[in-house]
Amino acid sequence: MNRFHKTRTRPARRGFTLVEVIVMVTIVAILGAVVATTMIQQGAEGKAQAARIGANRIRTAVQQYLVDQGLSKPANDFDLEVLTLREEDGGGRNGPYLNSADHLKDPWDSFYVVLVPGEKNFDFDVVSYGESSQIGGTGPEQDIHQ
Protein backbone atom coordinates (compact mmCIF):
# COMPACT_ATOMS: atom_id res chain seq x y z
CA MET A 1 0.00 0.00 0.00
CA ASN A 2 1.11 3.37 -0.78
CA ARG A 3 1.32 5.59 2.23
CA PHE A 4 0.95 8.69 0.14
CA HIS A 5 -2.12 7.56 -1.70
CA LYS A 6 -5.21 9.49 -0.66
CA THR A 7 -8.54 7.90 -0.98
CA ARG A 8 -11.34 9.97 -2.19
CA THR A 9 -14.14 10.23 0.32
CA ARG A 10 -17.51 11.63 -0.24
CA PRO A 11 -18.24 14.79 1.68
CA ALA A 12 -20.49 14.07 4.67
CA ARG A 13 -24.13 14.70 3.99
CA ARG A 14 -25.57 17.35 6.31
CA GLY A 15 -29.21 18.33 6.91
CA PHE A 16 -32.51 16.60 6.29
CA THR A 17 -34.33 15.76 3.12
CA LEU A 18 -37.69 17.32 2.36
CA VAL A 19 -39.45 14.00 3.02
CA GLU A 20 -37.86 13.71 6.47
CA VAL A 21 -38.96 17.24 7.36
CA ILE A 22 -42.54 16.60 6.21
CA VAL A 23 -42.73 13.39 8.25
CA MET A 24 -41.45 15.12 11.38
CA VAL A 25 -43.86 18.06 11.00
CA THR A 26 -46.76 15.62 10.55
CA ILE A 27 -45.80 13.66 13.69
CA VAL A 28 -45.50 16.85 15.75
CA ALA A 29 -48.88 18.11 14.46
CA ILE A 30 -50.62 14.83 15.38
CA LEU A 31 -49.08 14.83 18.85
CA GLY A 32 -50.06 18.47 19.33
CA ALA A 33 -53.68 17.75 18.37
CA VAL A 34 -53.88 14.83 20.81
CA VAL A 35 -52.38 16.86 23.67
CA ALA A 36 -54.64 19.88 22.96
CA THR A 37 -57.77 17.73 22.94
CA THR A 38 -56.79 16.10 26.23
CA MET A 39 -56.03 19.46 27.85
CA ILE A 40 -59.42 20.89 26.80
CA GLN A 41 -61.25 17.87 28.25
CA GLN A 42 -59.28 18.11 31.50
CA GLY A 43 -60.07 21.83 31.76
CA ALA A 44 -63.81 21.22 31.42
CA GLU A 45 -63.71 18.44 34.03
CA GLY A 46 -61.67 20.66 36.34
CA LYS A 47 -64.31 23.41 36.19
CA ALA A 48 -67.07 20.87 36.91
CA GLN A 49 -65.13 19.61 39.93
CA ALA A 50 -64.59 23.19 41.13
CA ALA A 51 -68.35 23.80 40.79
CA ARG A 52 -69.09 20.70 42.91
CA ILE A 53 -66.68 21.92 45.60
CA GLY A 54 -68.19 25.42 45.55
CA ALA A 55 -71.74 24.04 45.78
CA ASN A 56 -70.73 21.87 48.75
CA ARG A 57 -69.15 24.91 50.45
CA ILE A 58 -72.38 26.88 49.99
CA ARG A 59 -74.53 23.96 51.16
CA THR A 60 -72.49 23.76 54.37
CA ALA A 61 -72.76 27.53 54.87
CA VAL A 62 -76.55 27.39 54.39
CA GLN A 63 -76.80 24.56 56.92
CA GLN A 64 -74.79 26.57 59.46
CA TYR A 65 -77.01 29.59 58.85
CA LEU A 66 -80.16 27.49 59.35
CA VAL A 67 -78.87 26.08 62.64
CA ASP A 68 -77.97 29.58 63.89
CA GLN A 69 -81.40 30.89 62.91
CA GLY A 70 -83.27 27.88 64.34
CA LEU A 71 -84.77 26.96 60.96
CA SER A 72 -85.27 23.51 59.48
CA LYS A 73 -85.02 24.53 55.81
CA PRO A 74 -84.42 27.69 53.83
CA ALA A 75 -87.29 29.76 52.50
CA ASN A 76 -88.31 29.25 48.85
CA ASP A 77 -86.86 32.66 48.01
CA PHE A 78 -83.65 32.21 50.04
CA ASP A 79 -81.02 34.78 49.03
CA LEU A 80 -77.49 33.38 49.16
CA GLU A 81 -76.09 36.87 49.70
CA VAL A 82 -77.18 36.68 53.36
CA LEU A 83 -74.32 34.19 53.85
CA THR A 84 -71.77 36.95 53.24
CA LEU A 85 -73.27 39.38 55.77
CA ARG A 86 -72.43 39.92 59.43
CA GLU A 87 -75.21 39.78 62.00
CA GLU A 88 -75.44 43.57 62.27
CA ASP A 89 -75.79 43.81 58.47
CA GLY A 90 -78.69 41.34 58.33
CA GLY A 91 -76.80 38.05 58.25
CA GLY A 92 -76.94 35.11 60.62
CA ARG A 93 -75.95 35.11 64.26
CA ASN A 94 -72.42 33.81 63.57
CA GLY A 95 -72.08 35.30 60.06
CA PRO A 96 -70.56 35.79 57.68
CA TYR A 97 -70.57 32.15 56.62
CA LEU A 98 -68.70 32.80 53.38
CA ASN A 99 -65.66 35.08 53.14
CA SER A 100 -66.55 36.74 49.87
CA ALA A 101 -69.41 37.31 47.44
CA ASP A 102 -67.12 35.66 44.86
CA HIS A 103 -67.90 32.33 46.54
CA LEU A 104 -71.51 32.73 45.38
CA LYS A 105 -70.44 32.32 41.73
CA ASP A 106 -69.57 29.10 39.93
CA PRO A 107 -66.46 28.69 37.71
CA TRP A 108 -68.48 29.95 34.72
CA ASP A 109 -69.18 33.22 36.59
CA SER A 110 -72.88 32.51 37.17
CA PHE A 111 -74.52 32.59 40.58
CA TYR A 112 -75.35 29.34 42.35
CA VAL A 113 -79.06 28.77 42.95
CA VAL A 114 -80.85 27.23 45.95
CA LEU A 115 -83.76 24.92 45.09
CA VAL A 116 -86.30 24.28 47.88
CA PRO A 117 -87.22 21.44 48.11
CA GLY A 118 -84.25 19.81 46.46
CA GLU A 119 -84.18 17.31 43.63
CA LYS A 120 -81.15 15.47 45.00
CA ASN A 121 -81.59 16.22 48.70
CA PHE A 122 -84.84 16.26 50.63
CA ASP A 123 -84.50 19.75 52.12
CA PHE A 124 -82.65 21.84 49.49
CA ASP A 125 -80.10 21.69 46.69
CA VAL A 126 -77.38 24.11 45.72
CA VAL A 127 -77.21 24.13 41.93
CA SER A 128 -74.83 25.33 39.25
CA TYR A 129 -76.32 25.24 35.76
CA GLY A 130 -72.93 24.52 34.19
CA GLU A 131 -71.27 26.21 31.28
CA SER A 132 -74.55 27.02 29.51
CA SER A 133 -76.10 28.65 32.62
CA GLN A 134 -79.39 27.01 31.60
CA ILE A 135 -81.35 24.13 33.06
CA GLY A 136 -80.32 20.74 31.68
CA GLY A 137 -77.51 19.86 29.35
CA THR A 138 -74.80 17.24 29.01
CA GLY A 139 -71.04 17.27 29.42
CA PRO A 140 -69.73 20.65 30.62
CA GLU A 141 -73.25 22.10 30.30
CA GLN A 142 -74.67 19.56 32.75
CA ASP A 143 -76.32 20.85 35.93
CA ILE A 144 -74.49 20.22 39.20
CA HIS A 145 -76.70 19.52 42.24
CA GLN A 146 -75.23 19.30 45.73
C-alpha positions as CSV (number, residue, x, y, z in Angstrom):
1,M,0.0,0.0,0.0
2,N,1.1,3.4,-0.8
3,R,1.3,5.6,2.2
4,F,0.9,8.7,0.1
5,H,-2.1,7.6,-1.7
6,K,-5.2,9.5,-0.7
7,T,-8.5,7.9,-1.0
8,R,-11.3,10.0,-2.2
9,T,-14.1,10.2,0.3
10,R,-17.5,11.6,-0.2
11,P,-18.2,14.8,1.7
12,A,-20.5,14.1,4.7
13,R,-24.1,14.7,4.0
14,R,-25.6,17.4,6.3
15,G,-29.2,18.3,6.9
16,F,-32.5,16.6,6.3
17,T,-34.3,15.8,3.1
18,L,-37.7,17.3,2.4
19,V,-39.5,14.0,3.0
20,E,-37.9,13.7,6.5
21,V,-39.0,17.2,7.4
22,I,-42.5,16.6,6.2
23,V,-42.7,13.4,8.3
24,M,-41.5,15.1,11.4
25,V,-43.9,18.1,11.0
26,T,-46.8,15.6,10.6
27,I,-45.8,13.7,13.7
28,V,-45.5,16.9,15.8
29,A,-48.9,18.1,14.5
30,I,-50.6,14.8,15.4
31,L,-49.1,14.8,18.9
32,G,-50.1,18.5,19.3
33,A,-53.7,17.8,18.4
34,V,-53.9,14.8,20.8
35,V,-52.4,16.9,23.7
36,A,-54.6,19.9,23.0
37,T,-57.8,17.7,22.9
38,T,-56.8,16.1,26.2
39,M,-56.0,19.5,27.8
40,I,-59.4,20.9,26.8
41,Q,-61.2,17.9,28.2
42,Q,-59.3,18.1,31.5
43,G,-60.1,21.8,31.8
44,A,-63.8,21.2,31.4
45,E,-63.7,18.4,34.0
46,G,-61.7,20.7,36.3
47,K,-64.3,23.4,36.2
48,A,-67.1,20.9,36.9
49,Q,-65.1,19.6,39.9
50,A,-64.6,23.2,41.1
51,A,-68.3,23.8,40.8
52,R,-69.1,20.7,42.9
53,I,-66.7,21.9,45.6
54,G,-68.2,25.4,45.5
55,A,-71.7,24.0,45.8
56,N,-70.7,21.9,48.8
57,R,-69.2,24.9,50.4
58,I,-72.4,26.9,50.0
59,R,-74.5,24.0,51.2
60,T,-72.5,23.8,54.4
61,A,-72.8,27.5,54.9
62,V,-76.5,27.4,54.4
63,Q,-76.8,24.6,56.9
64,Q,-74.8,26.6,59.5
65,Y,-77.0,29.6,58.8
66,L,-80.2,27.5,59.3
67,V,-78.9,26.1,62.6
68,D,-78.0,29.6,63.9
69,Q,-81.4,30.9,62.9
70,G,-83.3,27.9,64.3
71,L,-84.8,27.0,61.0
72,S,-85.3,23.5,59.5
73,K,-85.0,24.5,55.8
74,P,-84.4,27.7,53.8
75,A,-87.3,29.8,52.5
76,N,-88.3,29.2,48.9
77,D,-86.9,32.7,48.0
78,F,-83.7,32.2,50.0
79,D,-81.0,34.8,49.0
80,L,-77.5,33.4,49.2
81,E,-76.1,36.9,49.7
82,V,-77.2,36.7,53.4
83,L,-74.3,34.2,53.8
84,T,-71.8,37.0,53.2
85,L,-73.3,39.4,55.8
86,R,-72.4,39.9,59.4
87,E,-75.2,39.8,62.0
88,E,-75.4,43.6,62.3
89,D,-75.8,43.8,58.5
90,G,-78.7,41.3,58.3
91,G,-76.8,38.0,58.3
92,G,-76.9,35.1,60.6
93,R,-75.9,35.1,64.3
94,N,-72.4,33.8,63.6
95,G,-72.1,35.3,60.1
96,P,-70.6,35.8,57.7
97,Y,-70.6,32.2,56.6
98,L,-68.7,32.8,53.4
99,N,-65.7,35.1,53.1
100,S,-66.6,36.7,49.9
101,A,-69.4,37.3,47.4
102,D,-67.1,35.7,44.9
103,H,-67.9,32.3,46.5
104,L,-71.5,32.7,45.4
105,K,-70.4,32.3,41.7
106,D,-69.6,29.1,39.9
107,P,-66.5,28.7,37.7
108,W,-68.5,29.9,34.7
109,D,-69.2,33.2,36.6
110,S,-72.9,32.5,37.2
111,F,-74.5,32.6,40.6
112,Y,-75.3,29.3,42.3
113,V,-79.1,28.8,43.0
114,V,-80.9,27.2,45.9
115,L,-83.8,24.9,45.1
116,V,-86.3,24.3,47.9
117,P,-87.2,21.4,48.1
118,G,-84.3,19.8,46.5
119,E,-84.2,17.3,43.6
120,K,-81.2,15.5,45.0
121,N,-81.6,16.2,48.7
122,F,-84.8,16.3,50.6
123,D,-84.5,19.7,52.1
124,F,-82.7,21.8,49.5
125,D,-80.1,21.7,46.7
126,V,-77.4,24.1,45.7
127,V,-77.2,24.1,41.9
128,S,-74.8,25.3,39.2
129,Y,-76.3,25.2,35.8
130,G,-72.9,24.5,34.2
131,E,-71.3,26.2,31.3
132,S,-74.5,27.0,29.5
133,S,-76.1,28.7,32.6
134,Q,-79.4,27.0,31.6
135,I,-81.3,24.1,33.1
136,G,-80.3,20.7,31.7
137,G,-77.5,19.9,29.4
138,T,-74.8,17.2,29.0
139,G,-71.0,17.3,29.4
140,P,-69.7,20.7,30.6
141,E,-73.3,22.1,30.3
142,Q,-74.7,19.6,32.8
143,D,-76.3,20.8,35.9
144,I,-74.5,20.2,39.2
145,H,-76.7,19.5,42.2
146,Q,-75.2,19.3,45.7
